[in-house]
Amino acid sequence: ATAARARVSPGSTTRASNAAPLGIRVAMSYASNHAANGDGKILGEMEELVDASMKFTRVLKRKGVSQATLQVAVRARPLSRKEMSNGARTITKLVDERCVVVLDPDEDANESTVPGVPKPLKRKEVAAGVRKKERRYVFDAAYDGEATNERVYRGTVLPHIAGVLRGTNATVFAYGATGSGKTHTMVGNQSDPGLMVLSLRDVFRFIASDGGEKDYKVECSYTEVYNELVYDLLVPNSPALELREDPERGPMVSGLTHVAVDDENAIFELLRKGNARRKTEETGANAVSSRSHAVLEIWVTRTDRNHYCKAYTTGKLALVDLAGAERASETNNRGHQLRDGANINRSLLSLANCINALGKRKKKGFVFVPFRDSKLTRILKDGLCGNSRTVMVATVSGSSHQYEHTVNTLKYADRAKEIKTHVHENRGTVETHIAEYQRMIDALQEERRELRAEVDRLKGGGGGGGQVGGPSKGFVAAVNGGRGRESGGGGGGGGG
């Protein structure tokens, strides 16, 4: 498109396209081919697209911002004893480390081998012999029921820990239906710790291996969103807190407790106490069902050591354990459990709407994103489209009885792959403040030297020889560091 607009030769077009990024080269080649065929409309559209893309890239580079795509990983849990006793079978299958296939849940039911029972009609198939209900998805990573939390952590969260210490933000959240293994993935247990525990462990290990050239300050907070109200899990009997918008730091919870921690044991103890205060109940779908969304945030501030003009970086790691979507007909909830489930579904629906809107931005340009429909989406706003490298772990059940929930979760996870975030380091400096203080100190020291020289001159000249307005004895004592008071007259007969 650029070559056609500038009316340059085909040889220079080739040289220009080879120097451009891959996406720009494809667009230029496509537009040049249509330009040769005389299609001016397509040429103009591609020309505008290329110009807008290159301009946007230049603006981001000039501001020190890099674009990142939301990383999506899927984890399928194994069947539980209750599901196996009910006759369920595994319908999730990994083709490789990225591709997951959801098999047709009715496949075995259609192939009856019981004597005397007639076989049903042939199941419907679509092109290439693929079953009607079979689905295939490709993500950044895929894990089966045999994968441990350590393996999932190394493939998803570990690459972002070093960036948090350098001043970038990272967000990790688990998304899926109730009973799909979200809390096990994020929190884990004693024998298989979750992503929260492993992230905290490696944050302090990275700090210990830094060599002592930097000073680090680590703070954490732990909140939950229950029935669209925000509570502090680090405070017993916490009242409902207000969620406000900070122009620099984004959504912030007013009055939230920030605890400074020095080692991983201290933060593990805080995490244990917070999980004990979190609201969980037994439902028909899960013996220990989370009734609230939990958000653990860790701030790491790194500063230069022994330098008054020091710069600092602040990185934030947000780890989110979402409550699971549920159906009242499956959980048999009544009373307040039914109300809690409705609020959970409402907030997760808002999250799904935000994911849909953000996924459409690539195709339709500006799209309104309803972040303010829920407290949960307001908290996750930075992680979904702001300054953060974000990892979404979609947890699904491999049971044939959970086919619809599995497909819905993977459908939203597939749309989330289109979401882009804009990442930059959160750099600050105290150089301006320290430099201002240093200038003030230098000016005061210079003034003190001048006054000292004047006092010495007056002392050596016998009190100034009757100069008008000479310094008093108290002033001389104050300059010399004494505590004397000023006397009434002028110094050395110079009362004037």
Secondary structure, 3 states (H helix, E strand, C coil): CHHHHHCCCHHHHHHHHHHCCHHHHHHHHHHHHHHHCCCHHHHHHHHHHHHHHHHHHHHHHHCCCEEEECEEEEEEECCCHHHHHCCCCECEEECCCCEEEECCCCCCCCCCCCCCCCCCCCCCECHHHCECCCEEEECCEEECCCCCHHHHHHHHCHHHHHHHHHCCCEEEEEEEECCCCHHHHHCECCCCECHHHHHHHHHHHHHHCCCCCEEEEEEEEEEEEECCEEEECCCCCCCCECEEEECCCEEEECCCCCEEECCHHHHHHHHHHHHHHCCEECCCCCCCEECCEEEEEEEEEEEECCCCCCEEEEEEEEEEECCCECCHHHHCCCCHHHHHHHHHHHHHHHHHHHHHHHHHHHHHCCCCCCHHHCHHHHHCHHHHHCCCEEEEEEEEECEHHHHHHHHHHHHHHHHHCCCEEEECCCEEECHHHHHHHHHHHHHHHHHHHHHHHHHHHHHHCCCCCCCCCCCCHHHHHHHCCCCCCCCCCCHHHCCC
